[in-house]
Structure formats: C-alpha cells, structure tokens
Amino acid sequence: MQDDELRFLEEQLAGTELLACVACGEDTLHAHLEVLEVYPVGTELLMHCTRCQTERKWMDWTPPTRQEQSN
Ligand SMILES: [Zn+2]
C-alpha cells in the first residue's frame, strides 16, 4: 500500500460521525472502526456506536482526494 493511501485511511479512522443507530433508536456518535472498501466516489467504513457498541456499515460519500503526480 502506498504512503498517501495509508495516510488517507488513517485520516478516515481518526474521526467520528453522528449516525442513526438502530439499536439506540436515535443519532449517536459512531467511531470509525475499520475501512472496508475505498471507491472512487467514497469510502465504505465499519462504524462503531460509542453508546451501545453496535457495529454498522456506513458509506462516506466524500471522494478520496488523490493528488495527480506529474513528473
Ligand atoms: Zn447504538
């Protein structure tokens, strides 16, 4: 894996999101647990409810920023 990809994944894992939790029945803070898949249009993440510890998949539709390198 390339360095910029690794850094991107680390940035994804660093944050938290306010998501609707089925188990809690309301919006709760979810921590990024794992990056499942990186698509051109976004990133699929495994999210972890910080209140009830339920895990869920979540699609982050922020496109990965890729720097075009021209040598
Ligand atoms: Zn929950």
N, CA, C, O and the ligand as a Tripos MOL2 file, in Angstrom:
@<TRIPOS>MOLECULE
protein
  285   283    72     0     0
PROTEIN
NO_CHARGES

@<TRIPOS>ATOM
      1 N           0.8410   -1.2060    0.0000 N.3       1 MET1
      2 CA          0.0000    0.0000    0.0000 C.3       1 MET1
      3 C           0.8740    1.2530    0.0000 C.2       1 MET1
      4 O           1.8820    1.3130    0.7040 O.2       1 MET1
      5 N           0.4850    2.2450   -0.7880 N.am      2 GLN2
      6 CA          1.2910    3.4490   -0.8900 C.3       2 GLN2
      7 C           1.0830    4.3620    0.3060 C.2       2 GLN2
      8 O           0.0770    4.2800    1.0110 O.2       2 GLN2
      9 N           2.0640    5.2360    0.5170 N.am      3 ASP3
     10 CA          2.0540    6.0920    1.7000 C.3       3 ASP3
     11 C           0.8410    7.0120    1.7470 C.2       3 ASP3
     12 O           0.2310    7.1830    2.8020 O.2       3 ASP3
     13 N           0.4840    7.6150    0.5860 N.am      4 ASP4
     14 CA         -0.6450    8.5440    0.5940 C.3       4 ASP4
     15 C          -1.9620    7.8190    0.8370 C.2       4 ASP4
     16 O          -2.8740    8.3670    1.4550 O.2       4 ASP4
     17 N          -2.0580    6.5870    0.3510 N.am      5 GLU5
     18 CA         -3.2510    5.7940    0.6260 C.3       5 GLU5
     19 C          -3.3600    5.4720    2.1100 C.2       5 GLU5
     20 O          -4.4360    5.5470    2.7040 O.2       5 GLU5
     21 N          -2.2330    5.1150    2.6880 N.am      6 LEU6
     22 CA         -2.1980    4.7740    4.1030 C.3       6 LEU6
     23 C          -2.5830    5.9740    4.9590 C.2       6 LEU6
     24 O          -3.3170    5.8510    5.9400 O.2       6 LEU6
     25 N          -2.0720    7.1330    4.5660 N.am      7 ARG7
     26 CA         -2.3850    8.3490    5.3120 C.3       7 ARG7
     27 C          -3.8700    8.6780    5.2030 C.2       7 ARG7
     28 O          -4.4840    9.1330    6.1690 O.2       7 ARG7
     29 N          -4.4470    8.4450    4.0180 N.am      8 PHE8
     30 CA         -5.8710    8.6750    3.8260 C.3       8 PHE8
     31 C          -6.6980    7.7750    4.7380 C.2       8 PHE8
     32 O          -7.6610    8.2260    5.3590 O.2       8 PHE8
     33 N          -6.3220    6.5190    4.8140 N.am      9 LEU9
     34 CA         -7.0480    5.5750    5.6510 C.3       9 LEU9
     35 C          -6.9410    5.9510    7.1260 C.2       9 LEU9
     36 O          -7.9000    5.8210    7.8870 O.2       9 LEU9
     37 N          -5.7670    6.4140    7.5110 N.am     10 GLU10
     38 CA         -5.5750    6.8280    8.9070 C.3      10 GLU10
     39 C          -6.4450    8.0380    9.2410 C.2      10 GLU10
     40 O          -6.9870    8.1430   10.3410 O.2      10 GLU10
     41 N          -6.5690    8.9510    8.2740 N.am     11 GLU11
     42 CA         -7.4300   10.1120    8.4860 C.3      11 GLU11
     43 C          -8.8830    9.6890    8.6290 C.2      11 GLU11
     44 O          -9.6190   10.2270    9.4560 O.2      11 GLU11
     45 N          -9.2920    8.7150    7.8110 N.am     12 GLN12
     46 CA        -10.6560    8.2050    7.8980 C.3      12 GLN12
     47 C         -10.9250    7.5880    9.2640 C.2      12 GLN12
     48 O         -12.0080    7.7580    9.8240 O.2      12 GLN12
     49 N          -9.9550    6.8830    9.7920 N.am     13 LEU13
     50 CA        -10.1360    6.1810   11.0560 C.3      13 LEU13
     51 C         -10.0790    7.1270   12.2470 C.2      13 LEU13
     52 O         -10.5360    6.7830   13.3370 O.2      13 LEU13
     53 N          -9.5200    8.3200   12.0440 N.am     14 ALA14
     54 CA         -9.3130    9.2190   13.1660 C.3      14 ALA14
     55 C         -10.6030    9.8860   13.6320 C.2      14 ALA14
     56 O         -10.7170   10.2500   14.8020 O.2      14 ALA14
     57 N         -11.5730   10.0500   12.7410 N.am     15 GLY15
     58 CA        -12.7430   10.8520   13.0600 C.3      15 GLY15
     59 C         -13.9140   10.0510   13.5970 C.2      15 GLY15
     60 O         -13.8800    8.8210   13.6520 O.2      15 GLY15
     61 N         -14.9490   10.7770   13.9920 N.am     16 THR16
     62 CA        -16.2050   10.1530   14.4070 C.3      16 THR16
     63 C         -17.3440   10.8330   13.6580 C.2      16 THR16
     64 O         -17.1990   11.9560   13.1760 O.2      16 THR16
     65 N         -18.4790   10.1410   13.5650 N.am     17 GLU17
     66 CA        -19.6360   10.6740   12.8540 C.3      17 GLU17
     67 C         -20.8820   10.4890   13.7020 C.2      17 GLU17
     68 O         -21.0060    9.5280   14.4610 O.2      17 GLU17
     69 N         -21.8150   11.4460   13.5520 N.am     18 LEU18
     70 CA        -23.1070   11.3210   14.2040 C.3      18 LEU18
     71 C         -24.0470   10.5840   13.2490 C.2      18 LEU18
     72 O         -24.4600   11.1310   12.2270 O.2      18 LEU18
     73 N         -24.3810    9.3320   13.5940 N.am     19 LEU19
     74 CA        -25.1860    8.4920   12.7170 C.3      19 LEU19
     75 C         -26.3830    7.9300   13.4710 C.2      19 LEU19
     76 O         -26.3650    7.7900   14.6930 O.2      19 LEU19
     77 N         -27.4340    7.6090   12.6970 N.am     20 ALA20
     78 CA        -28.6040    6.9700   13.2850 C.3      20 ALA20
     79 C         -28.2720    5.5310   13.6650 C.2      20 ALA20
     80 O         -27.8610    4.7380   12.8180 O.2      20 ALA20
     81 N         -28.4500    5.2010   14.9330 N.am     21 CYS21
     82 CA        -28.1830    3.8410   15.4050 C.3      21 CYS21
     83 C         -29.5130    3.1100   15.5860 C.2      21 CYS21
     84 O         -30.4100    3.5930   16.2780 O.2      21 CYS21
     85 N         -29.6280    1.9350   14.9540 N.am     22 VAL22
     86 CA        -30.8570    1.1560   15.0250 C.3      22 VAL22
     87 C         -31.1080    0.6890   16.4560 C.2      22 VAL22
     88 O         -32.2420    0.7200   16.9340 O.2      22 VAL22
     89 N         -30.0640    0.2640   17.1260 N.am     23 ALA23
     90 CA        -30.1920   -0.2640   18.4810 C.3      23 ALA23
     91 C         -30.5690    0.8260   19.4800 C.2      23 ALA23
     92 O         -31.3960    0.6030   20.3640 O.2      23 ALA23
     93 N         -29.9650    1.9990   19.3410 N.am     24 CYS24
     94 CA        -30.2460    3.1100   20.2510 C.3      24 CYS24
     95 C         -31.5470    3.8260   19.8840 C.2      24 CYS24
     96 O         -32.2040    4.4070   20.7470 O.2      24 CYS24
     97 N         -31.9200    3.7830   18.5860 N.am     25 GLY25
     98 CA        -33.1270    4.4510   18.1420 C.3      25 GLY25
     99 C         -32.9700    5.9450   18.0110 C.2      25 GLY25
    100 O         -33.9660    6.6670   17.9700 O.2      25 GLY25
    101 N         -31.7570    6.4210   17.9450 N.am     26 GLU26
    102 CA        -31.5100    7.8490   17.7540 C.3      26 GLU26
    103 C         -30.1080    8.0620   17.1900 C.2      26 GLU26
    104 O         -29.3330    7.1190   17.0290 O.2      26 GLU26
    105 N         -29.8050    9.3210   16.8960 N.am     27 ASP27
    106 CA        -28.4700    9.6320   16.3940 C.3      27 ASP27
    107 C         -27.4630    9.5840   17.5310 C.2      27 ASP27
    108 O         -27.6170   10.2530   18.5530 O.2      27 ASP27
    109 N         -26.4330    8.7800   17.3290 N.am     28 THR28
    110 CA        -25.3800    8.6740   18.3440 C.3      28 THR28
    111 C         -24.0230    8.8150   17.6740 C.2      28 THR28
    112 O         -23.9020    8.7150   16.4530 O.2      28 THR28
    113 N         -23.0300    9.0440   18.4760 N.am     29 LEU29
    114 CA        -21.6760    9.1930   17.9530 C.3      29 LEU29
    115 C         -21.0990    7.8230   17.6070 C.2      29 LEU29
    116 O         -21.0870    6.9020   18.4230 O.2      29 LEU29
    117 N         -20.6200    7.7250   16.3640 N.am     30 HIS30
    118 CA        -20.0250    6.4770   15.8960 C.3      30 HIS30
    119 C         -18.5480    6.6950   15.6080 C.2      30 HIS30
    120 O         -18.1670    7.6680   14.9570 O.2      30 HIS30
    121 N         -17.7400    5.8000   16.0880 N.am     31 ALA31
    122 CA        -16.3040    5.8670   15.8150 C.3      31 ALA31
    123 C         -15.9760    5.0210   14.5950 C.2      31 ALA31
    124 O         -16.5850    3.9760   14.3650 O.2      31 ALA31
    125 N         -15.0080    5.4850   13.8170 N.am     32 HIS32
    126 CA        -14.5310    4.6960   12.6790 C.3      32 HIS32
    127 C         -13.7600    3.4890   13.1970 C.2      32 HIS32
    128 O         -12.7560    3.6260   13.8950 O.2      32 HIS32
    129 N         -14.2450    2.3160   12.8460 N.am     33 LEU33
    130 CA        -13.6070    1.1020   13.3390 C.3      33 LEU33
    131 C         -12.6560    0.5250   12.3030 C.2      33 LEU33
    132 O         -11.5410    0.1140   12.6250 O.2      33 LEU33
    133 N         -13.1110    0.5000   11.0600 N.am     34 GLU34
    134 CA        -12.3170   -0.1590   10.0170 C.3      34 GLU34
    135 C         -12.7430    0.3540    8.6500 C.2      34 GLU34
    136 O         -13.9270    0.6100    8.4270 O.2      34 GLU34
    137 N         -11.8060    0.5050    7.7470 N.am     35 VAL35
    138 CA        -12.1200    0.8420    6.3560 C.3      35 VAL35
    139 C         -12.3780   -0.4560    5.6060 C.2      35 VAL35
    140 O         -11.4910   -1.3020    5.4900 O.2      35 VAL35
    141 N         -13.6020   -0.6090    5.0930 N.am     36 LEU36
    142 CA        -13.9610   -1.8400    4.3990 C.3      36 LEU36
    143 C         -13.5720   -1.7860    2.9320 C.2      36 LEU36
    144 O         -13.0430   -2.7520    2.3820 O.2      36 LEU36
    145 N         -13.8390   -0.6390    2.2980 N.am     37 GLU37
    146 CA        -13.6040   -0.5350    0.8600 C.3      37 GLU37
    147 C         -13.4420    0.9220    0.4880 C.2      37 GLU37
    148 O         -14.1470    1.7810    1.0180 O.2      37 GLU37
    149 N         -12.5250    1.2110   -0.4140 N.am     38 VAL38
    150 CA        -12.3440    2.5680   -0.9170 C.3      38 VAL38
    151 C         -12.7700    2.6020   -2.3780 C.2      38 VAL38
    152 O         -12.1800    1.9340   -3.2270 O.2      38 VAL38
    153 N         -13.8110    3.3950   -2.6590 N.am     39 TYR39
    154 CA        -14.3110    3.5590   -4.0190 C.3      39 TYR39
    155 C         -13.8970    4.9350   -4.5450 C.2      39 TYR39
    156 O         -13.5240    5.8110   -3.7650 O.2      39 TYR39
    157 N         -13.9640    5.1260   -5.8690 N.am     40 PRO40
    158 CA        -13.6530    6.4510   -6.4360 C.3      40 PRO40
    159 C         -14.5800    7.5400   -5.9000 C.2      40 PRO40
    160 O         -14.1830    8.7030   -5.8240 O.2      40 PRO40
    161 N         -15.8080    7.1810   -5.5290 N.am     41 VAL41
    162 CA        -16.7950    8.1760   -5.1050 C.3      41 VAL41
    163 C         -16.9090    8.2920   -3.6000 C.2      41 VAL41
    164 O         -17.5850    9.1930   -3.1030 O.2      41 VAL41
    165 N         -16.2690    7.4070   -2.8690 N.am     42 GLY42
    166 CA        -16.3910    7.4630   -1.4170 C.3      42 GLY42
    167 C         -15.7410    6.2690   -0.7530 C.2      42 GLY42
    168 O         -15.0420    5.4810   -1.3900 O.2      42 GLY42
    169 N         -15.9880    6.1530    0.5510 N.am     43 THR43
    170 CA        -15.3350    5.1130    1.3320 C.3      43 THR43
    171 C         -16.3720    4.3760    2.1750 C.2      43 THR43
    172 O         -17.1900    5.0020    2.8490 O.2      43 THR43
    173 N         -16.3350    3.0470    2.1330 N.am     44 GLU44
    174 CA        -17.2250    2.2590    2.9800 C.3      44 GLU44
    175 C         -16.4940    1.9270    4.2670 C.2      44 GLU44
    176 O         -15.4070    1.3500    4.2580 O.2      44 GLU44
    177 N         -17.1210    2.3080    5.3820 N.am     45 LEU45
    178 CA        -16.4730    2.1530    6.6780 C.3      45 LEU45
    179 C         -17.3080    1.2690    7.5910 C.2      45 LEU45
    180 O         -18.5330    1.2120    7.4760 O.2      45 LEU45
    181 N         -16.6280    0.5840    8.4960 N.am     46 LEU46
    182 CA        -17.3080   -0.1080    9.5750 C.3      46 LEU46
    183 C         -17.3270    0.8430   10.7660 C.2      46 LEU46
    184 O         -16.2820    1.2380   11.2830 O.2      46 LEU46
    185 N         -18.5490    1.2060   11.1940 N.am     47 MET47
    186 CA        -18.7090    2.1830   12.2590 C.3      47 MET47
    187 C         -19.1420    1.4930   13.5400 C.2      47 MET47
    188 O         -19.7700    0.4340   13.5140 O.2      47 MET47
    189 N         -18.7980    2.1100   14.6560 N.am     48 HIS48
    190 CA        -18.9790    1.5010   15.9600 C.3      48 HIS48
    191 C         -19.6910    2.4940   16.8700 C.2      48 HIS48
    192 O         -19.1300    3.5350   17.2100 O.2      48 HIS48
    193 N         -20.9220    2.1800   17.2660 N.am     49 CYS49
    194 CA        -21.6840    3.0740   18.1330 C.3      49 CYS49
    195 C         -21.0020    3.1650   19.4980 C.2      49 CYS49
    196 O         -20.7850    2.1580   20.1710 O.2      49 CYS49
    197 N         -20.6720    4.3960   19.8890 N.am     50 THR50
    198 CA        -19.9360    4.5690   21.1420 C.3      50 THR50
    199 C         -20.8420    4.4020   22.3590 C.2      50 THR50
    200 O         -20.3560    4.3410   23.4880 O.2      50 THR50
    201 N         -22.1590    4.3280   22.1380 N.am     51 ARG51
    202 CA        -23.0800    4.1710   23.2750 C.3      51 ARG51
    203 C         -23.4180    2.7010   23.5450 C.2      51 ARG51
    204 O         -23.3220    2.2320   24.6800 O.2      51 ARG51
    205 N         -23.8200    1.9710   22.4750 N.am     52 CYS52
    206 CA        -24.2740    0.5890   22.6840 C.3      52 CYS52
    207 C         -23.3190   -0.4290   22.0840 C.2      52 CYS52
    208 O         -23.5570   -1.6330   22.1760 O.2      52 CYS52
    209 N         -22.2480    0.0400   21.4740 N.am     53 GLN53
    210 CA        -21.1940   -0.8230   20.9140 C.3      53 GLN53
    211 C         -21.6530   -1.6250   19.7120 C.2      53 GLN53
    212 O         -21.0000   -2.5990   19.3400 O.2      53 GLN53
    213 N         -22.7710   -1.2360   19.0910 N.am     54 THR54
    214 CA        -23.2180   -1.9050   17.8730 C.3      54 THR54
    215 C         -22.3580   -1.4780   16.6920 C.2      54 THR54
    216 O         -21.9800   -0.3120   16.5740 O.2      54 THR54
    217 N         -22.0560   -2.4280   15.8250 N.am     55 GLU55
    218 CA        -21.2970   -2.1100   14.6210 C.3      55 GLU55
    219 C         -22.2300   -2.0390   13.4210 C.2      55 GLU55
    220 O         -23.1750   -2.8200   13.3100 O.2      55 GLU55
    221 N         -21.9590   -1.1000   12.5280 N.am     56 ARG56
    222 CA        -22.7410   -0.9760   11.3030 C.3      56 ARG56
    223 C         -21.8430   -0.4700   10.1850 C.2      56 ARG56
    224 O         -20.8210    0.1760   10.4160 O.2      56 ARG56
    225 N         -22.2650   -0.7900    8.9530 N.am     57 LYS57
    226 CA        -21.5550   -0.2640    7.7910 C.3      57 LYS57
    227 C         -22.0680    1.1380    7.5030 C.2      57 LYS57
    228 O         -23.2270    1.4580    7.7650 O.2      57 LYS57
    229 N         -21.1830    1.9700    6.9600 N.am     58 TRP58
    230 CA        -21.5630    3.3320    6.6200 C.3      58 TRP58
    231 C         -20.7650    3.7990    5.4250 C.2      58 TRP58
    232 O         -19.5560    3.5790    5.3450 O.2      58 TRP58
    233 N         -21.4470    4.4450    4.4980 N.am     59 MET59
    234 CA        -20.7960    4.9400    3.2880 C.3      59 MET59
    235 C         -20.5150    6.4200    3.4380 C.2      59 MET59
    236 O         -21.4350    7.2260    3.5710 O.2      59 MET59
    237 N         -19.2490    6.7730    3.4160 N.am     60 ASP60
    238 CA        -18.8330    8.1650    3.4130 C.3      60 ASP60
    239 C         -18.6680    8.6020    1.9620 C.2      60 ASP60
    240 O         -17.7680    8.1370    1.2620 O.2      60 ASP60
    241 N         -19.5520    9.5080    1.5120 N.am     61 TRP61
    242 CA        -19.5710    9.8820    0.0970 C.3      61 TRP61
    243 C         -18.5920   10.9890   -0.2250 C.2      61 TRP61
    244 O         -18.7020   11.6210   -1.2760 O.2      61 TRP61
    245 N         -17.6470   11.2370    0.6470 N.am     62 THR62
    246 CA        -16.5830   12.1810    0.3240 C.3      62 THR62
    247 C         -15.5320   11.4640   -0.5260 C.2      62 THR62
    248 O         -14.8830   10.5320   -0.0520 O.2      62 THR62
    249 N         -15.3660   11.8860   -1.7550 N.am     63 PRO63
    250 CA        -14.3980   11.1990   -2.6370 C.3      63 PRO63
    251 C         -12.9940   11.2760   -2.0650 C.2      63 PRO63
    252 O         -12.5880   12.3190   -1.5520 O.2      63 PRO63
    253 N         -12.2490   10.1820   -2.1490 N.am     64 PRO64
    254 CA        -10.8460   10.2110   -1.7190 C.3      64 PRO64
    255 C         -10.0730   11.2300   -2.5430 C.2      64 PRO64
    256 O         -10.1760   11.2690   -3.7690 O.2      64 PRO64
    257 N          -9.3020   12.0470   -1.8490 N.am     65 THR65
    258 CA         -8.5100   13.0490   -2.5640 C.3      65 THR65
    259 C          -7.2200   12.4200   -3.0650 C.2      65 THR65
    260 O          -6.3660   11.9990   -2.2840 O.2      65 THR65
    261 N          -7.1030   12.3690   -4.3530 N.am     66 ARG66
    262 CA         -5.9040   11.7750   -4.9490 C.3      66 ARG66
    263 C          -5.1320   12.8490   -5.7070 C.2      66 ARG66
    264 O          -5.6590   13.4910   -6.6150 O.2      66 ARG66
    265 N          -3.9090   13.0260   -5.3260 N.am     67 GLN67
    266 CA         -3.0630   14.0090   -5.9890 C.3      67 GLN67
    267 C          -2.4730   13.3950   -7.2530 C.2      67 GLN67
    268 O          -1.7530   12.3970   -7.2030 O.2      67 GLN67
    269 N          -2.7970   14.0190   -8.3970 N.am     68 GLU68
    270 CA         -2.1820   13.5860   -9.6540 C.3      68 GLU68
    271 C          -0.7420   14.0480   -9.6760 C.2      68 GLU68
    272 O          -0.4620   15.2390   -9.5450 O.2      68 GLU68
    273 N           0.1620   13.1140   -9.8400 N.am     69 GLN69
    274 CA          1.5730   13.4840   -9.8280 C.3      69 GLN69
    275 C           2.1100   13.5230  -11.2500 C.2      69 GLN69
    276 O           2.0000   12.5490  -11.9950 O.2      69 GLN69
    277 N           2.6840   14.6450  -11.6120 N.am     70 SER70
    278 CA          3.2710   14.7910  -12.9370 C.3      70 SER70
    279 C           4.7710   15.0150  -12.7990 C.2      70 SER70
    280 O           5.2110   16.0540  -12.3070 O.2      70 SER70
    281 N           5.5360   14.0520  -13.2300 N.am     71 ASN71
    282 CA          6.9770   14.1690  -13.1070 C.3      71 ASN71
    283 C           7.5700   14.7810  -14.3760 C.2      71 ASN71
    284 O           8.7840   14.9610  -14.4640 O.2      71 ASN71
    285 ZN        -26.1690    2.4880   19.4570 Zn       72 ZN72
@<TRIPOS>BOND
     1     1     2 1
     2     2     3 1
     3     3     4 2
     4     3     5 am
     5     5     6 1
     6     6     7 1
     7     7     8 2
     8     7     9 am
     9     9    10 1
    10    10    11 1
    11    11    12 2
    12    11    13 am
    13    13    14 1
    14    14    15 1
    15    15    16 2
    16    15    17 am
    17    17    18 1
    18    18    19 1
    19    19    20 2
    20    19    21 am
    21    21    22 1
    22    22    23 1
    23    23    24 2
    24    23    25 am
    25    25    26 1
    26    26    27 1
    27    27    28 2
    28    27    29 am
    29    29    30 1
    30    30    31 1
    31    31    32 2
    32    31    33 am
    33    33    34 1
    34    34    35 1
    35    35    36 2
    36    35    37 am
    37    37    38 1
    38    38    39 1
    39    39    40 2
    40    39    41 am
    41    41    42 1
    42    42    43 1
    43    43    44 2
    44    43    45 am
    45    45    46 1
    46    46    47 1
    47    47    48 2
    48    47    49 am
    49    49    50 1
    50    50    51 1
    51    51    52 2
    52    51    53 am
    53    53    54 1
    54    54    55 1
    55    55    56 2
    56    55    57 am
    57    57    58 1
    58    58    59 1
    59    59    60 2
    60    59    61 am
    61    61    62 1
    62    62    63 1
    63    63    64 2
    64    63    65 am
    65    65    66 1
    66    66    67 1
    67    67    68 2
    68    67    69 am
    69    69    70 1
    70    70    71 1
    71    71    72 2
    72    71    73 am
    73    73    74 1
    74    74    75 1
    75    75    76 2
    76    75    77 am
    77    77    78 1
    78    78    79 1
    79    79    80 2
    80    79    81 am
    81    81    82 1
    82    82    83 1
    83    83    84 2
    84    83    85 am
    85    85    86 1
    86    86    87 1
    87    87    88 2
    88    87    89 am
    89    89    90 1
    90    90    91 1
    91    91    92 2
    92    91    93 am
    93    93    94 1
    94    94    95 1
    95    95    96 2
    96    95    97 am
    97    97    98 1
    98    98    99 1
    99    99   100 2
   100    99   101 am
   101   101   102 1
   102   102   103 1
   103   103   104 2
   104   103   105 am
   105   105   106 1
   106   106   107 1
   107   107   108 2
   108   107   109 am
   109   109   110 1
   110   110   111 1
   111   111   112 2
   112   111   113 am
   113   113   114 1
   114   114   115 1
   115   115   116 2
   116   115   117 am
   117   117   118 1
   118   118   119 1
   119   119   120 2
   120   119   121 am
   121   121   122 1
   122   122   123 1
   123   123   124 2
   124   123   125 am
   125   125   126 1
   126   126   127 1
   127   127   128 2
   128   127   129 am
   129   129   130 1
   130   130   131 1
   131   131   132 2
   132   131   133 am
   133   133   134 1
   134   134   135 1
   135   135   136 2
   136   135   137 am
   137   137   138 1
   138   138   139 1
   139   139   140 2
   140   139   141 am
   141   141   142 1
   142   142   143 1
   143   143   144 2
   144   143   145 am
   145   145   146 1
   146   146   147 1
   147   147   148 2
   148   147   149 am
   149   149   150 1
   150   150   151 1
   151   151   152 2
   152   151   153 am
   153   153   154 1
   154   154   155 1
   155   155   156 2
   156   155   157 am
   157   157   158 1
   158   158   159 1
   159   159   160 2
   160   159   161 am
   161   161   162 1
   162   162   163 1
   163   163   164 2
   164   163   165 am
   165   165   166 1
   166   166   167 1
   167   167   168 2
   168   167   169 am
   169   169   170 1
   170   170   171 1
   171   171   172 2
   172   171   173 am
   173   173   174 1
   174   174   175 1
   175   175   176 2
   176   175   177 am
   177   177   178 1
   178   178   179 1
   179   179   180 2
   180   179   181 am
   181   181   182 1
   182   182   183 1
   183   183   184 2
   184   183   185 am
   185   185   186 1
   186   186   187 1
   187   187   188 2
   188   187   189 am
   189   189   190 1
   190   190   191 1
   191   191   192 2
   192   191   193 am
   193   193   194 1
   194   194   195 1
   195   195   196 2
   196   195   197 am
   197   197   198 1
   198   198   199 1
   199   199   200 2
   200   199   201 am
   201   201   202 1
   202   202   203 1
   203   203   204 2
   204   203   205 am
   205   205   206 1
   206   206   207 1
   207   207   208 2
   208   207   209 am
   209   209   210 1
   210   210   211 1
   211   211   212 2
   212   211   213 am
   213   213   214 1
   214   214   215 1
   215   215   216 2
   216   215   217 am
   217   217   218 1
   218   218   219 1
   219   219   220 2
   220   219   221 am
   221   221   222 1
   222   222   223 1
   223   223   224 2
   224   223   225 am
   225   225   226 1
   226   226   227 1
   227   227   228 2
   228   227   229 am
   229   229   230 1
   230   230   231 1
   231   231   232 2
   232   231   233 am
   233   233   234 1
   234   234   235 1
   235   235   236 2
   236   235   237 am
   237   237   238 1
   238   238   239 1
   239   239   240 2
   240   239   241 am
   241   241   242 1
   242   242   243 1
   243   243   244 2
   244   243   245 am
   245   245   246 1
   246   246   247 1
   247   247   248 2
   248   247   249 am
   249   249   250 1
   250   250   251 1
   251   251   252 2
   252   251   253 am
   253   253   254 1
   254   254   255 1
   255   255   256 2
   256   255   257 am
   257   257   258 1
   258   258   259 1
   259   259   260 2
   260   259   261 am
   261   261   262 1
   262   262   263 1
   263   263   264 2
   264   263   265 am
   265   265   266 1
   266   266   267 1
   267   267   268 2
   268   267   269 am
   269   269   270 1
   270   270   271 1
   271   271   272 2
   272   271   273 am
   273   273   274 1
   274   274   275 1
   275   275   276 2
   276   275   277 am
   277   277   278 1
   278   278   279 1
   279   279   280 2
   280   279   281 am
   281   281   282 1
   282   282   283 1
   283   283   284 2
@<TRIPOS>SUBSTRUCTURE
     1 MET1         2 RESIDUE 1 A MET
     2 GLN2         6 RESIDUE 1 A GLN
     3 ASP3        10 RESIDUE 1 A ASP
     4 ASP4        14 RESIDUE 1 A ASP
     5 GLU5        18 RESIDUE 1 A GLU
     6 LEU6        22 RESIDUE 1 A LEU
     7 ARG7        26 RESIDUE 1 A ARG
     8 PHE8        30 RESIDUE 1 A PHE
     9 LEU9        34 RESIDUE 1 A LEU
    10 GLU10       38 RESIDUE 1 A GLU
    11 GLU11       42 RESIDUE 1 A GLU
    12 GLN12       46 RESIDUE 1 A GLN
    13 LEU13       50 RESIDUE 1 A LEU
    14 ALA14       54 RESIDUE 1 A ALA
    15 GLY15       58 RESIDUE 1 A GLY
    16 THR16       62 RESIDUE 1 A THR
    17 GLU17       66 RESIDUE 1 A GLU
    18 LEU18       70 RESIDUE 1 A LEU
    19 LEU19       74 RESIDUE 1 A LEU
    20 ALA20       78 RESIDUE 1 A ALA
    21 CYS21       82 RESIDUE 1 A CYS
    22 VAL22       86 RESIDUE 1 A VAL
    23 ALA23       90 RESIDUE 1 A ALA
    24 CYS24       94 RESIDUE 1 A CYS
    25 GLY25       98 RESIDUE 1 A GLY
    26 GLU26      102 RESIDUE 1 A GLU
    27 ASP27      106 RESIDUE 1 A ASP
    28 THR28      110 RESIDUE 1 A THR
    29 LEU29      114 RESIDUE 1 A LEU
    30 HIS30      118 RESIDUE 1 A HIS
    31 ALA31      122 RESIDUE 1 A ALA
    32 HIS32      126 RESIDUE 1 A HIS
    33 LEU33      130 RESIDUE 1 A LEU
    34 GLU34      134 RESIDUE 1 A GLU
    35 VAL35      138 RESIDUE 1 A VAL
    36 LEU36      142 RESIDUE 1 A LEU
    37 GLU37      146 RESIDUE 1 A GLU
    38 VAL38      150 RESIDUE 1 A VAL
    39 TYR39      154 RESIDUE 1 A TYR
    40 PRO40      158 RESIDUE 1 A PRO
    41 VAL41      162 RESIDUE 1 A VAL
    42 GLY42      166 RESIDUE 1 A GLY
    43 THR43      170 RESIDUE 1 A THR
    44 GLU44      174 RESIDUE 1 A GLU
    45 LEU45      178 RESIDUE 1 A LEU
    46 LEU46      182 RESIDUE 1 A LEU
    47 MET47      186 RESIDUE 1 A MET
    48 HIS48      190 RESIDUE 1 A HIS
    49 CYS49      194 RESIDUE 1 A CYS
    50 THR50      198 RESIDUE 1 A THR
    51 ARG51      202 RESIDUE 1 A ARG
    52 CYS52      206 RESIDUE 1 A CYS
    53 GLN53      210 RESIDUE 1 A GLN
    54 THR54      214 RESIDUE 1 A THR
    55 GLU55      218 RESIDUE 1 A GLU
    56 ARG56      222 RESIDUE 1 A ARG
    57 LYS57      226 RESIDUE 1 A LYS
    58 TRP58      230 RESIDUE 1 A TRP
    59 MET59      234 RESIDUE 1 A MET
    60 ASP60      238 RESIDUE 1 A ASP
    61 TRP61      242 RESIDUE 1 A TRP
    62 THR62      246 RESIDUE 1 A THR
    63 PRO63      250 RESIDUE 1 A PRO
    64 PRO64      254 RESIDUE 1 A PRO
    65 THR65      258 RESIDUE 1 A THR
    66 ARG66      262 RESIDUE 1 A ARG
    67 GLN67      266 RESIDUE 1 A GLN
    68 GLU68      270 RESIDUE 1 A GLU
    69 GLN69      274 RESIDUE 1 A GLN
    70 SER70      278 RESIDUE 1 A SER
    71 ASN71      282 RESIDUE 1 A ASN
    72 ZN72       285 GROUP 0 **** ****
